[in-house]
Structures are given as structure tokens and as C-alpha cells.
């Protein structure tokens, strides 16, 4: 079993919701996580952002669904930090 402790995602999103609303909604959906939102590039209709998510046990499927529900898409996973946990046999 593993636990995901950190994800850095390259995300393309529309201008709305704004960065504060986007990061707040993501944090609310992901539970006990710290979200860092950084705009990398802006064009007429979209923003390219780097999302850094830190937590004890980040659920990637929850993160993905939350991002999609706000009209954004994940372009790439740029960094991952996972911890393997030994299970009792």
C-alpha cells in the first residue's frame, strides 16, 4: 500500500473560477491538504497553472474529479512524492 504525500500538476483552466476560488474548492474536496496555486501562463480564455498539493494521503481520483468539475484539465503530473507502507501479513 502507498500514500501519496505530494502532487505537482500542470493544469489548464478557464479564467473562472479565479485562482482563490479554484484552490479553495479543491482544498474543500480533497480534505486535509495544502494547495499552492501558481499561474504560469495566461491567454485570452485560459490559464496554465501549477498546482502543488501536499497532504497525508492524497486521493488522485478525488483531485482529478474536482479539477474536471471546474472545467479544467490536467496536462501532466510534474512531481510525485509517495510513501510505501508495509502491510501486516
HTML snippet that shows the backbone in 3Dmol.js (N, CA, C, O; Angstrom):
<script src="https://3Dmol.org/build/3Dmol-min.js"></script>
<div id="view" style="width:600px;height:400px;position:relative"></div>
<script>
const pdb = `
ATOM      1  N   UNK A   1       0.835  -1.176   0.000  1.00  0.00           N
ATOM      2  CA  UNK A   1       0.000   0.000   0.000  1.00  0.00           C
ATOM      3  C   UNK A   1       0.887   1.249   0.000  1.00  0.00           C
ATOM      4  O   UNK A   1       1.933   1.278   0.649  1.00  0.00           O
ATOM      5  N   UNK A   2       0.464   2.262  -0.723  1.00  0.00           N
ATOM      6  CA  UNK A   2       1.206   3.523  -0.761  1.00  0.00           C
ATOM      7  C   UNK A   2       0.299   4.678  -0.346  1.00  0.00           C
ATOM      8  O   UNK A   2      -0.927   4.585  -0.403  1.00  0.00           O
ATOM      9  N   UNK A   3       0.932   5.755   0.067  1.00  0.00           N
ATOM     10  CA  UNK A   3       0.219   7.005   0.337  1.00  0.00           C
ATOM     11  C   UNK A   3       0.897   8.096  -0.473  1.00  0.00           C
ATOM     12  O   UNK A   3       2.121   8.231  -0.465  1.00  0.00           O
ATOM     13  N   UNK A   4       0.079   8.870  -1.170  1.00  0.00           N
ATOM     14  CA  UNK A   4       0.586   9.993  -1.940  1.00  0.00           C
ATOM     15  C   UNK A   4       0.658  11.194  -1.013  1.00  0.00           C
ATOM     16  O   UNK A   4      -0.340  11.596  -0.415  1.00  0.00           O
ATOM     17  N   UNK A   5       1.856  11.762  -0.903  1.00  0.00           N
ATOM     18  CA  UNK A   5       2.088  12.887   0.002  1.00  0.00           C
ATOM     19  C   UNK A   5       2.134  14.237  -0.726  1.00  0.00           C
ATOM     20  O   UNK A   5       1.831  15.280  -0.146  1.00  0.00           O
ATOM     21  N   UNK A   6       2.523  14.193  -2.018  1.00  0.00           N
ATOM     22  CA  UNK A   6       2.674  15.449  -2.774  1.00  0.00           C
ATOM     23  C   UNK A   6       2.436  15.184  -4.244  1.00  0.00           C
ATOM     24  O   UNK A   6       2.901  14.189  -4.799  1.00  0.00           O
ATOM     25  N   UNK A   7       1.699  16.100  -4.870  1.00  0.00           N
ATOM     26  CA  UNK A   7       1.486  16.100  -6.314  1.00  0.00           C
ATOM     27  C   UNK A   7       1.744  17.504  -6.838  1.00  0.00           C
ATOM     28  O   UNK A   7       1.311  18.488  -6.237  1.00  0.00           O
ATOM     29  N   UNK A   8       2.446  17.594  -7.951  1.00  0.00           N
ATOM     30  CA  UNK A   8       2.568  18.855  -8.671  1.00  0.00           C
ATOM     31  C   UNK A   8       1.977  18.604 -10.049  1.00  0.00           C
ATOM     32  O   UNK A   8       2.469  17.770 -10.809  1.00  0.00           O
ATOM     33  N   UNK A   9       0.912  19.340 -10.359  1.00  0.00           N
ATOM     34  CA  UNK A   9       0.162  19.126 -11.588  1.00  0.00           C
ATOM     35  C   UNK A   9       0.193  20.353 -12.468  1.00  0.00           C
ATOM     36  O   UNK A   9       0.055  21.476 -11.983  1.00  0.00           O
ATOM     37  N   UNK A  10       0.374  20.147 -13.757  1.00  0.00           N
ATOM     38  CA  UNK A  10       0.243  21.195 -14.770  1.00  0.00           C
ATOM     39  C   UNK A  10      -1.212  21.167 -15.201  1.00  0.00           C
ATOM     40  O   UNK A  10      -1.671  20.187 -15.788  1.00  0.00           O
ATOM     41  N   UNK A  11      -1.939  22.238 -14.913  1.00  0.00           N
ATOM     42  CA  UNK A  11      -3.385  22.274 -15.144  1.00  0.00           C
ATOM     43  C   UNK A  11      -3.744  23.454 -16.043  1.00  0.00           C
ATOM     44  O   UNK A  11      -3.278  24.574 -15.835  1.00  0.00           O
ATOM     45  N   UNK A  12      -4.578  23.185 -17.042  1.00  0.00           N
ATOM     46  CA  UNK A  12      -5.134  24.228 -17.901  1.00  0.00           C
ATOM     47  C   UNK A  12      -6.560  24.466 -17.447  1.00  0.00           C
ATOM     48  O   UNK A  12      -7.365  23.537 -17.389  1.00  0.00           O
ATOM     49  N   UNK A  13      -6.873  25.727 -17.122  1.00  0.00           N
ATOM     50  CA  UNK A  13      -8.212  26.043 -16.626  1.00  0.00           C
ATOM     51  C   UNK A  13      -8.739  27.326 -17.248  1.00  0.00           C
ATOM     52  O   UNK A  13      -7.954  28.173 -17.677  1.00  0.00           O
ATOM     53  N   UNK A  14     -10.064  27.483 -17.305  1.00  0.00           N
ATOM     54  CA  UNK A  14     -10.630  28.758 -17.748  1.00  0.00           C
ATOM     55  C   UNK A  14     -10.353  29.835 -16.693  1.00  0.00           C
ATOM     56  O   UNK A  14      -9.995  29.521 -15.558  1.00  0.00           O
ATOM     57  N   UNK A  15     -10.521  31.096 -17.070  1.00  0.00           N
ATOM     58  CA  UNK A  15     -10.272  32.193 -16.125  1.00  0.00           C
ATOM     59  C   UNK A  15     -11.195  32.133 -14.905  1.00  0.00           C
ATOM     60  O   UNK A  15     -10.811  32.554 -13.813  1.00  0.00           O
ATOM     61  N   UNK A  16     -12.390  31.619 -15.088  1.00  0.00           N
ATOM     62  CA  UNK A  16     -13.330  31.478 -13.982  1.00  0.00           C
ATOM     63  C   UNK A  16     -13.577  30.010 -13.707  1.00  0.00           C
ATOM     64  O   UNK A  16     -13.830  29.265 -14.654  1.00  0.00           O
ATOM     65  N   UNK A  17     -13.520  29.556 -12.494  1.00  0.00           N
ATOM     66  CA  UNK A  17     -13.343  30.339 -11.276  1.00  0.00           C
ATOM     67  C   UNK A  17     -11.919  30.884 -11.173  1.00  0.00           C
ATOM     68  O   UNK A  17     -10.986  30.328 -11.752  1.00  0.00           O
ATOM     69  N   UNK A  18     -11.769  31.974 -10.432  1.00  0.00           N
ATOM     70  CA  UNK A  18     -10.435  32.558 -10.266  1.00  0.00           C
ATOM     71  C   UNK A  18      -9.574  31.647  -9.390  1.00  0.00           C
ATOM     72  O   UNK A  18     -10.056  30.648  -8.856  1.00  0.00           O
ATOM     73  N   UNK A  19      -8.315  31.998  -9.253  1.00  0.00           N
ATOM     74  CA  UNK A  19      -7.365  31.152  -8.547  1.00  0.00           C
ATOM     75  C   UNK A  19      -7.738  30.863  -7.107  1.00  0.00           C
ATOM     76  O   UNK A  19      -7.602  29.727  -6.651  1.00  0.00           O
ATOM     77  N   UNK A  20      -8.203  31.865  -6.386  1.00  0.00           N
ATOM     78  CA  UNK A  20      -8.580  31.667  -4.990  1.00  0.00           C
ATOM     79  C   UNK A  20      -9.776  30.723  -4.883  1.00  0.00           C
ATOM     80  O   UNK A  20      -9.787  29.812  -4.054  1.00  0.00           O
ATOM     81  N   UNK A  21     -10.779  30.950  -5.728  1.00  0.00           N
ATOM     82  CA  UNK A  21     -11.964  30.084  -5.719  1.00  0.00           C
ATOM     83  C   UNK A  21     -11.593  28.654  -6.113  1.00  0.00           C
ATOM     84  O   UNK A  21     -12.073  27.695  -5.509  1.00  0.00           O
ATOM     85  N   UNK A  22     -10.740  28.517  -7.126  1.00  0.00           N
ATOM     86  CA  UNK A  22     -10.324  27.206  -7.623  1.00  0.00           C
ATOM     87  C   UNK A  22      -9.573  26.434  -6.537  1.00  0.00           C
ATOM     88  O   UNK A  22      -9.902  25.284  -6.246  1.00  0.00           O
ATOM     89  N   UNK A  23      -8.566  27.069  -5.943  1.00  0.00           N
ATOM     90  CA  UNK A  23      -7.763  26.404  -4.907  1.00  0.00           C
ATOM     91  C   UNK A  23      -8.595  26.094  -3.671  1.00  0.00           C
ATOM     92  O   UNK A  23      -8.422  25.040  -3.058  1.00  0.00           O
ATOM     93  N   UNK A  24      -9.493  26.995  -3.299  1.00  0.00           N
ATOM     94  CA  UNK A  24     -10.350  26.769  -2.125  1.00  0.00           C
ATOM     95  C   UNK A  24     -11.295  25.597  -2.347  1.00  0.00           C
ATOM     96  O   UNK A  24     -11.464  24.755  -1.465  1.00  0.00           O
ATOM     97  N   UNK A  25     -11.911  25.542  -3.524  1.00  0.00           N
ATOM     98  CA  UNK A  25     -12.821  24.438  -3.841  1.00  0.00           C
ATOM     99  C   UNK A  25     -12.068  23.114  -3.878  1.00  0.00           C
ATOM    100  O   UNK A  25     -12.580  22.093  -3.419  1.00  0.00           O
ATOM    101  N   UNK A  26     -10.873  23.128  -4.416  1.00  0.00           N
ATOM    102  CA  UNK A  26     -10.058  21.914  -4.471  1.00  0.00           C
ATOM    103  C   UNK A  26      -9.688  21.452  -3.058  1.00  0.00           C
ATOM    104  O   UNK A  26      -9.771  20.262  -2.753  1.00  0.00           O
ATOM    105  N   UNK A  27      -9.286  22.376  -2.209  1.00  0.00           N
ATOM    106  CA  UNK A  27      -8.937  22.031  -0.825  1.00  0.00           C
ATOM    107  C   UNK A  27     -10.148  21.482  -0.077  1.00  0.00           C
ATOM    108  O   UNK A  27     -10.028  20.547   0.715  1.00  0.00           O
ATOM    109  N   UNK A  28     -11.293  22.059  -0.328  1.00  0.00           N
ATOM    110  CA  UNK A  28     -12.518  21.594   0.325  1.00  0.00           C
ATOM    111  C   UNK A  28     -12.844  20.156  -0.082  1.00  0.00           C
ATOM    112  O   UNK A  28     -13.245  19.348   0.756  1.00  0.00           O
ATOM    113  N   UNK A  29     -12.674  19.840  -1.351  1.00  0.00           N
ATOM    114  CA  UNK A  29     -12.980  18.493  -1.852  1.00  0.00           C
ATOM    115  C   UNK A  29     -11.938  17.465  -1.422  1.00  0.00           C
ATOM    116  O   UNK A  29     -12.261  16.294  -1.222  1.00  0.00           O
ATOM    117  N   UNK A  30     -10.688  17.903  -1.279  1.00  0.00           N
ATOM    118  CA  UNK A  30      -9.594  16.959  -1.007  1.00  0.00           C
ATOM    119  C   UNK A  30      -9.357  16.706   0.468  1.00  0.00           C
ATOM    120  O   UNK A  30      -8.542  15.858   0.830  1.00  0.00           O
ATOM    121  N   UNK A  31     -10.050  17.423   1.311  1.00  0.00           N
ATOM    122  CA  UNK A  31      -9.874  17.187   2.751  1.00  0.00           C
ATOM    123  C   UNK A  31      -8.662  17.904   3.291  1.00  0.00           C
ATOM    124  O   UNK A  31      -8.432  19.073   2.982  1.00  0.00           O
ATOM    125  N   UNK A  32      -7.882  17.203   4.101  1.00  0.00           N
ATOM    126  CA  UNK A  32      -6.749  17.804   4.793  1.00  0.00           C
ATOM    127  C   UNK A  32      -5.541  17.910   3.868  1.00  0.00           C
ATOM    128  O   UNK A  32      -4.616  17.100   3.938  1.00  0.00           O
ATOM    129  N   UNK A  33      -5.563  18.918   3.003  1.00  0.00           N
ATOM    130  CA  UNK A  33      -4.480  19.136   2.034  1.00  0.00           C
ATOM    131  C   UNK A  33      -4.092  20.607   2.023  1.00  0.00           C
ATOM    132  O   UNK A  33      -4.887  21.483   2.365  1.00  0.00           O
ATOM    133  N   UNK A  34      -2.880  20.847   1.630  1.00  0.00           N
ATOM    134  CA  UNK A  34      -2.397  22.213   1.399  1.00  0.00           C
ATOM    135  C   UNK A  34      -2.276  22.369  -0.105  1.00  0.00           C
ATOM    136  O   UNK A  34      -1.669  21.530  -0.769  1.00  0.00           O
ATOM    137  N   UNK A  35      -2.853  23.447  -0.654  1.00  0.00           N
ATOM    138  CA  UNK A  35      -2.848  23.696  -2.088  1.00  0.00           C
ATOM    139  C   UNK A  35      -2.059  24.969  -2.369  1.00  0.00           C
ATOM    140  O   UNK A  35      -2.313  26.013  -1.769  1.00  0.00           O
ATOM    141  N   UNK A  36      -1.104  24.873  -3.285  1.00  0.00           N
ATOM    142  CA  UNK A  36      -0.402  26.056  -3.770  1.00  0.00           C
ATOM    143  C   UNK A  36      -0.764  26.198  -5.243  1.00  0.00           C
ATOM    144  O   UNK A  36      -0.618  25.257  -6.024  1.00  0.00           O
ATOM    145  N   UNK A  37      -1.240  27.388  -5.613  1.00  0.00           N
ATOM    146  CA  UNK A  37      -1.722  27.673  -6.961  1.00  0.00           C
ATOM    147  C   UNK A  37      -0.809  28.723  -7.578  1.00  0.00           C
ATOM    148  O   UNK A  37      -0.671  29.818  -7.032  1.00  0.00           O
ATOM    149  N   UNK A  38      -0.189  28.407  -8.703  1.00  0.00           N
ATOM    150  CA  UNK A  38       0.745  29.327  -9.336  1.00  0.00           C
ATOM    151  C   UNK A  38       0.418  29.442 -10.826  1.00  0.00           C
ATOM    152  O   UNK A  38       0.410  28.441 -11.543  1.00  0.00           O
ATOM    153  N   UNK A  39       0.152  30.658 -11.283  1.00  0.00           N
ATOM    154  CA  UNK A  39      -0.142  30.893 -12.698  1.00  0.00           C
ATOM    155  C   UNK A  39       1.176  30.955 -13.466  1.00  0.00           C
ATOM    156  O   UNK A  39       2.091  31.694 -13.102  1.00  0.00           O
ATOM    157  N   UNK A  40       1.251  30.164 -14.533  1.00  0.00           N
ATOM    158  CA  UNK A  40       2.457  30.096 -15.352  1.00  0.00           C
ATOM    159  C   UNK A  40       2.288  30.891 -16.638  1.00  0.00           C
ATOM    160  O   UNK A  40       3.224  31.541 -17.104  1.00  0.00           O
ATOM    161  N   UNK A  41       1.082  30.833 -17.210  1.00  0.00           N
ATOM    162  CA  UNK A  41       0.825  31.494 -18.488  1.00  0.00           C
ATOM    163  C   UNK A  41      -0.657  31.832 -18.585  1.00  0.00           C
ATOM    164  O   UNK A  41      -1.504  31.097 -18.077  1.00  0.00           O
ATOM    165  N   UNK A  42      -0.966  32.956 -19.244  1.00  0.00           N
ATOM    166  CA  UNK A  42      -2.345  33.391 -19.429  1.00  0.00           C
ATOM    167  C   UNK A  42      -2.559  33.702 -20.896  1.00  0.00           C
ATOM    168  O   UNK A  42      -1.721  34.335 -21.537  1.00  0.00           O
ATOM    169  N   UNK A  43      -3.702  33.248 -21.430  1.00  0.00           N
ATOM    170  CA  UNK A  43      -4.085  33.689 -22.767  1.00  0.00           C
ATOM    171  C   UNK A  43      -5.514  34.224 -22.686  1.00  0.00           C
ATOM    172  O   UNK A  43      -6.026  34.451 -21.590  1.00  0.00           O
ATOM    173  N   UNK A  44      -6.153  34.425 -23.819  1.00  0.00           N
ATOM    174  CA  UNK A  44      -7.473  35.054 -23.840  1.00  0.00           C
ATOM    175  C   UNK A  44      -8.521  34.326 -23.012  1.00  0.00           C
ATOM    176  O   UNK A  44      -9.325  34.961 -22.329  1.00  0.00           O
ATOM    177  N   UNK A  45      -8.516  32.995 -23.069  1.00  0.00           N
ATOM    178  CA  UNK A  45      -9.588  32.240 -22.436  1.00  0.00           C
ATOM    179  C   UNK A  45      -9.139  31.310 -21.311  1.00  0.00           C
ATOM    180  O   UNK A  45      -9.975  30.818 -20.553  1.00  0.00           O
ATOM    181  N   UNK A  46      -7.841  31.062 -21.190  1.00  0.00           N
ATOM    182  CA  UNK A  46      -7.381  30.073 -20.221  1.00  0.00           C
ATOM    183  C   UNK A  46      -6.146  30.541 -19.451  1.00  0.00           C
ATOM    184  O   UNK A  46      -5.495  31.526 -19.801  1.00  0.00           O
ATOM    185  N   UNK A  47      -5.855  29.794 -18.393  1.00  0.00           N
ATOM    186  CA  UNK A  47      -4.640  29.976 -17.607  1.00  0.00           C
ATOM    187  C   UNK A  47      -3.950  28.624 -17.491  1.00  0.00           C
ATOM    188  O   UNK A  47      -4.601  27.608 -17.247  1.00  0.00           O
ATOM    189  N   UNK A  48      -2.652  28.612 -17.663  1.00  0.00           N
ATOM    190  CA  UNK A  48      -1.865  27.426 -17.361  1.00  0.00           C
ATOM    191  C   UNK A  48      -1.336  27.620 -15.951  1.00  0.00           C
ATOM    192  O   UNK A  48      -0.712  28.636 -15.645  1.00  0.00           O
ATOM    193  N   UNK A  49      -1.587  26.645 -15.102  1.00  0.00           N
ATOM    194  CA  UNK A  49      -1.215  26.766 -13.698  1.00  0.00           C
ATOM    195  C   UNK A  49      -0.425  25.547 -13.232  1.00  0.00           C
ATOM    196  O   UNK A  49      -0.532  24.460 -13.800  1.00  0.00           O
ATOM    197  N   UNK A  50       0.358  25.752 -12.199  1.00  0.00           N
ATOM    198  CA  UNK A  50       0.995  24.647 -11.498  1.00  0.00           C
ATOM    199  C   UNK A  50       0.303  24.538 -10.146  1.00  0.00           C
ATOM    200  O   UNK A  50       0.293  25.489  -9.365  1.00  0.00           O
ATOM    201  N   UNK A  51      -0.270  23.378  -9.880  1.00  0.00           N
ATOM    202  CA  UNK A  51      -0.889  23.115  -8.592  1.00  0.00           C
ATOM    203  C   UNK A  51       0.015  22.201  -7.798  1.00  0.00           C
ATOM    204  O   UNK A  51       0.378  21.122  -8.265  1.00  0.00           O
ATOM    205  N   UNK A  52       0.379  22.621  -6.611  1.00  0.00           N
ATOM    206  CA  UNK A  52       1.137  21.779  -5.704  1.00  0.00           C
ATOM    207  C   UNK A  52       0.209  21.407  -4.569  1.00  0.00           C
ATOM    208  O   UNK A  52      -0.314  22.269  -3.863  1.00  0.00           O
ATOM    209  N   UNK A  53       0.012  20.105  -4.404  1.00  0.00           N
ATOM    210  CA  UNK A  53      -0.899  19.598  -3.386  1.00  0.00           C
ATOM    211  C   UNK A  53      -0.089  18.756  -2.406  1.00  0.00           C
ATOM    212  O   UNK A  53       0.546  17.774  -2.791  1.00  0.00           O
ATOM    213  N   UNK A  54      -0.118  19.149  -1.144  1.00  0.00           N
ATOM    214  CA  UNK A  54       0.568  18.409  -0.084  1.00  0.00           C
ATOM    215  C   UNK A  54      -0.468  17.894   0.900  1.00  0.00           C
ATOM    216  O   UNK A  54      -1.397  18.612   1.270  1.00  0.00           O
ATOM    217  N   UNK A  55      -0.301  16.639   1.323  1.00  0.00           N
ATOM    218  CA  UNK A  55      -1.227  16.059   2.283  1.00  0.00           C
ATOM    219  C   UNK A  55      -0.707  14.729   2.796  1.00  0.00           C
ATOM    220  O   UNK A  55       0.359  14.266   2.392  1.00  0.00           O
ATOM    221  N   UNK A  56      -1.468  14.124   3.685  1.00  0.00           N
ATOM    222  CA  UNK A  56      -1.060  12.847   4.269  1.00  0.00           C
ATOM    223  C   UNK A  56      -1.407  11.659   3.382  1.00  0.00           C
ATOM    224  O   UNK A  56      -0.686  10.661   3.360  1.00  0.00           O
ATOM    225  N   UNK A  57      -2.509  11.769   2.654  1.00  0.00           N
ATOM    226  CA  UNK A  57      -2.964  10.663   1.816  1.00  0.00           C
ATOM    227  C   UNK A  57      -3.837  11.230   0.706  1.00  0.00           C
ATOM    228  O   UNK A  57      -5.062  11.130   0.763  1.00  0.00           O
ATOM    229  N   UNK A  58      -3.212  11.822  -0.301  1.00  0.00           N
ATOM    230  CA  UNK A  58      -3.925  12.484  -1.393  1.00  0.00           C
ATOM    231  C   UNK A  58      -4.554  11.422  -2.295  1.00  0.00           C
ATOM    232  O   UNK A  58      -3.879  10.499  -2.752  1.00  0.00           O
ATOM    233  N   UNK A  59      -5.842  11.568  -2.538  1.00  0.00           N
ATOM    234  CA  UNK A  59      -6.569  10.651  -3.418  1.00  0.00           C
ATOM    235  C   UNK A  59      -6.624  11.264  -4.813  1.00  0.00           C
ATOM    236  O   UNK A  59      -7.372  12.211  -5.055  1.00  0.00           O
ATOM    237  N   UNK A  60      -5.823  10.713  -5.730  1.00  0.00           N
ATOM    238  CA  UNK A  60      -5.705  11.291  -7.067  1.00  0.00           C
ATOM    239  C   UNK A  60      -7.046  11.349  -7.787  1.00  0.00           C
ATOM    240  O   UNK A  60      -7.321  12.316  -8.496  1.00  0.00           O
ATOM    241  N   UNK A  61      -7.879  10.333  -7.619  1.00  0.00           N
ATOM    242  CA  UNK A  61      -9.175  10.338  -8.305  1.00  0.00           C
ATOM    243  C   UNK A  61     -10.074  11.473  -7.804  1.00  0.00           C
ATOM    244  O   UNK A  61     -10.842  12.038  -8.583  1.00  0.00           O
ATOM    245  N   UNK A  62      -9.988  11.809  -6.527  1.00  0.00           N
ATOM    246  CA  UNK A  62     -10.762  12.925  -5.978  1.00  0.00           C
ATOM    247  C   UNK A  62     -10.243  14.243  -6.539  1.00  0.00           C
ATOM    248  O   UNK A  62     -11.028  15.117  -6.907  1.00  0.00           O
ATOM    249  N   UNK A  63      -8.921  14.386  -6.603  1.00  0.00           N
ATOM    250  CA  UNK A  63      -8.298  15.590  -7.168  1.00  0.00           C
ATOM    251  C   UNK A  63      -8.708  15.751  -8.631  1.00  0.00           C
ATOM    252  O   UNK A  63      -9.109  16.837  -9.051  1.00  0.00           O
ATOM    253  N   UNK A  64      -8.608  14.685  -9.395  1.00  0.00           N
ATOM    254  CA  UNK A  64      -8.949  14.719 -10.817  1.00  0.00           C
ATOM    255  C   UNK A  64     -10.394  15.126 -11.028  1.00  0.00           C
ATOM    256  O   UNK A  64     -10.680  15.983 -11.864  1.00  0.00           O
ATOM    257  N   UNK A  65     -11.304  14.526 -10.283  1.00  0.00           N
ATOM    258  CA  UNK A  65     -12.724  14.843 -10.423  1.00  0.00           C
ATOM    259  C   UNK A  65     -13.006  16.295 -10.036  1.00  0.00           C
ATOM    260  O   UNK A  65     -13.789  16.971 -10.704  1.00  0.00           O
ATOM    261  N   UNK A  66     -12.383  16.774  -8.975  1.00  0.00           N
ATOM    262  CA  UNK A  66     -12.580  18.164  -8.545  1.00  0.00           C
ATOM    263  C   UNK A  66     -12.097  19.133  -9.617  1.00  0.00           C
ATOM    264  O   UNK A  66     -12.768  20.126  -9.901  1.00  0.00           O
ATOM    265  N   UNK A  67     -10.941  18.857 -10.215  1.00  0.00           N
ATOM    266  CA  UNK A  67     -10.390  19.715 -11.263  1.00  0.00           C
ATOM    267  C   UNK A  67     -11.312  19.715 -12.481  1.00  0.00           C
ATOM    268  O   UNK A  67     -11.616  20.774 -13.030  1.00  0.00           O
ATOM    269  N   UNK A  68     -11.752  18.545 -12.899  1.00  0.00           N
ATOM    270  CA  UNK A  68     -12.654  18.440 -14.067  1.00  0.00           C
ATOM    271  C   UNK A  68     -13.988  19.141 -13.818  1.00  0.00           C
ATOM    272  O   UNK A  68     -14.549  19.755 -14.726  1.00  0.00           O
ATOM    273  N   UNK A  69     -14.494  19.050 -12.583  1.00  0.00           N
ATOM    274  CA  UNK A  69     -15.797  19.651 -12.282  1.00  0.00           C
ATOM    275  C   UNK A  69     -15.764  21.177 -12.401  1.00  0.00           C
ATOM    276  O   UNK A  69     -16.809  21.816 -12.523  1.00  0.00           O
ATOM    277  N   UNK A  70     -14.557  21.758 -12.367  1.00  0.00           N
ATOM    278  CA  UNK A  70     -14.426  23.213 -12.507  1.00  0.00           C
ATOM    279  C   UNK A  70     -14.005  23.609 -13.920  1.00  0.00           C
ATOM    280  O   UNK A  70     -13.606  24.750 -14.152  1.00  0.00           O
ATOM    281  N   UNK A  71     -14.093  22.666 -14.869  1.00  0.00           N
ATOM    282  CA  UNK A  71     -13.822  22.966 -16.273  1.00  0.00           C
ATOM    283  C   UNK A  71     -12.358  22.948 -16.651  1.00  0.00           C
ATOM    284  O   UNK A  71     -11.993  23.438 -17.720  1.00  0.00           O
ATOM    285  N   UNK A  72     -11.511  22.393 -15.801  1.00  0.00           N
ATOM    286  CA  UNK A  72     -10.067  22.373 -16.053  1.00  0.00           C
ATOM    287  C   UNK A  72      -9.621  20.964 -16.448  1.00  0.00           C
ATOM    288  O   UNK A  72     -10.347  19.987 -16.261  1.00  0.00           O
ATOM    289  N   UNK A  73      -8.406  20.889 -16.998  1.00  0.00           N
ATOM    290  CA  UNK A  73      -7.840  19.596 -17.374  1.00  0.00           C
ATOM    291  C   UNK A  73      -6.400  19.504 -16.888  1.00  0.00           C
ATOM    292  O   UNK A  73      -5.679  20.500 -16.832  1.00  0.00           O
ATOM    293  N   UNK A  74      -6.001  18.290 -16.540  1.00  0.00           N
ATOM    294  CA  UNK A  74      -4.626  18.042 -16.128  1.00  0.00           C
ATOM    295  C   UNK A  74      -3.803  17.746 -17.367  1.00  0.00           C
ATOM    296  O   UNK A  74      -4.086  16.789 -18.088  1.00  0.00           O
ATOM    297  N   UNK A  75      -2.783  18.562 -17.623  1.00  0.00           N
ATOM    298  CA  UNK A  75      -1.884  18.325 -18.755  1.00  0.00           C
ATOM    299  C   UNK A  75      -0.814  17.309 -18.415  1.00  0.00           C
ATOM    300  O   UNK A  75      -0.477  16.460 -19.240  1.00  0.00           O
ATOM    301  N   UNK A  76      -0.276  17.387 -17.205  1.00  0.00           N
ATOM    302  CA  UNK A  76       0.769  16.443 -16.825  1.00  0.00           C
ATOM    303  C   UNK A  76       0.917  16.400 -15.310  1.00  0.00           C
ATOM    304  O   UNK A  76       0.533  17.323 -14.592  1.00  0.00           O
ATOM    305  N   UNK A  77       1.483  15.300 -14.862  1.00  0.00           N
ATOM    306  CA  UNK A  77       1.898  15.163 -13.466  1.00  0.00           C
ATOM    307  C   UNK A  77       3.392  15.463 -13.465  1.00  0.00           C
ATOM    308  O   UNK A  77       4.187  14.681 -13.986  1.00  0.00           O
ATOM    309  N   UNK A  78       3.770  16.591 -12.881  1.00  0.00           N
ATOM    310  CA  UNK A  78       5.162  17.049 -12.939  1.00  0.00           C
ATOM    311  C   UNK A  78       6.017  16.568 -11.778  1.00  0.00           C
ATOM    312  O   UNK A  78       7.241  16.504 -11.892  1.00  0.00           O
ATOM    313  N   UNK A  79       5.381  16.229 -10.660  1.00  0.00           N
ATOM    314  CA  UNK A  79       6.143  15.749  -9.499  1.00  0.00           C
ATOM    315  C   UNK A  79       5.213  14.917  -8.628  1.00  0.00           C
ATOM    316  O   UNK A  79       4.034  15.236  -8.476  1.00  0.00           O
ATOM    317  N   UNK A  80       5.756  13.850  -8.062  1.00  0.00           N
ATOM    318  CA  UNK A  80       5.001  12.976  -7.170  1.00  0.00           C
ATOM    319  C   UNK A  80       5.904  12.570  -6.014  1.00  0.00           C
ATOM    320  O   UNK A  80       7.088  12.289  -6.200  1.00  0.00           O
ATOM    321  N   UNK A  81       5.329  12.543  -4.829  1.00  0.00           N
ATOM    322  CA  UNK A  81       6.021  12.043  -3.647  1.00  0.00           C
ATOM    323  C   UNK A  81       5.106  11.011  -3.003  1.00  0.00           C
ATOM    324  O   UNK A  81       4.031  11.353  -2.510  1.00  0.00           O
ATOM    325  N   UNK A  82       5.527   9.757  -3.006  1.00  0.00           N
ATOM    326  CA  UNK A  82       4.725   8.691  -2.412  1.00  0.00           C
ATOM    327  C   UNK A  82       5.535   7.983  -1.339  1.00  0.00           C
ATOM    328  O   UNK A  82       6.765   7.964  -1.374  1.00  0.00           O
ATOM    329  N   UNK A  83       4.821   7.403  -0.388  1.00  0.00           N
ATOM    330  CA  UNK A  83       5.454   6.631   0.675  1.00  0.00           C
ATOM    331  C   UNK A  83       4.837   5.239   0.656  1.00  0.00           C
ATOM    332  O   UNK A  83       3.615   5.090   0.655  1.00  0.00           O
ATOM    333  N   UNK A  84       5.687   4.232   0.640  1.00  0.00           N
ATOM    334  CA  UNK A  84       5.211   2.861   0.709  1.00  0.00           C
ATOM    335  C   UNK A  84       5.022   2.451   2.154  1.00  0.00           C
ATOM    336  O   UNK A  84       5.870   2.724   3.003  1.00  0.00           O
ATOM    337  N   UNK A  85       3.909   1.795   2.429  1.00  0.00           N
ATOM    338  CA  UNK A  85       3.621   1.337   3.778  1.00  0.00           C
ATOM    339  C   UNK A  85       3.623  -0.176   3.792  1.00  0.00           C
ATOM    340  O   UNK A  85       3.037  -0.828   2.927  1.00  0.00           O
ATOM    341  N   UNK A  86       4.285  -0.711   4.778  1.00  0.00           N
ATOM    342  CA  UNK A  86       4.345  -2.163   4.921  1.00  0.00           C
ATOM    343  C   UNK A  86       3.031  -2.656   5.506  1.00  0.00           C
ATOM    344  O   UNK A  86       2.533  -2.094   6.481  1.00  0.00           O
ATOM    345  N   UNK A  87       2.478  -3.690   4.924  1.00  0.00           N
ATOM    346  CA  UNK A  87       1.238  -4.250   5.450  1.00  0.00           C
ATOM    347  C   UNK A  87       1.533  -5.527   6.208  1.00  0.00           C
ATOM    348  O   UNK A  87       2.447  -6.274   5.858  1.00  0.00           O
ATOM    349  N   UNK A  88       0.775  -5.768   7.222  1.00  0.00           N
ATOM    350  CA  UNK A  88       0.945  -6.971   8.024  1.00  0.00           C
ATOM    351  C   UNK A  88       0.429  -8.181   7.259  1.00  0.00           C
ATOM    352  O   UNK A  88      -0.625  -8.113   6.627  1.00  0.00           O
ATOM    353  N   UNK A  89       1.153  -9.273   7.309  1.00  0.00           N
ATOM    354  CA  UNK A  89       0.696 -10.480   6.623  1.00  0.00           C
ATOM    355  C   UNK A  89       0.324 -11.567   7.598  1.00  0.00           C
ATOM    356  O   UNK A  89      -0.082 -12.653   7.186  1.00  0.00           O
TER     357      UNK A  89
END
`;
const viewer = $3Dmol.createViewer("view");
viewer.addModel(pdb, "pdb");
viewer.setStyle({}, {cartoon: {color: "spectrum"}});
viewer.zoomTo();
viewer.render();
</script>
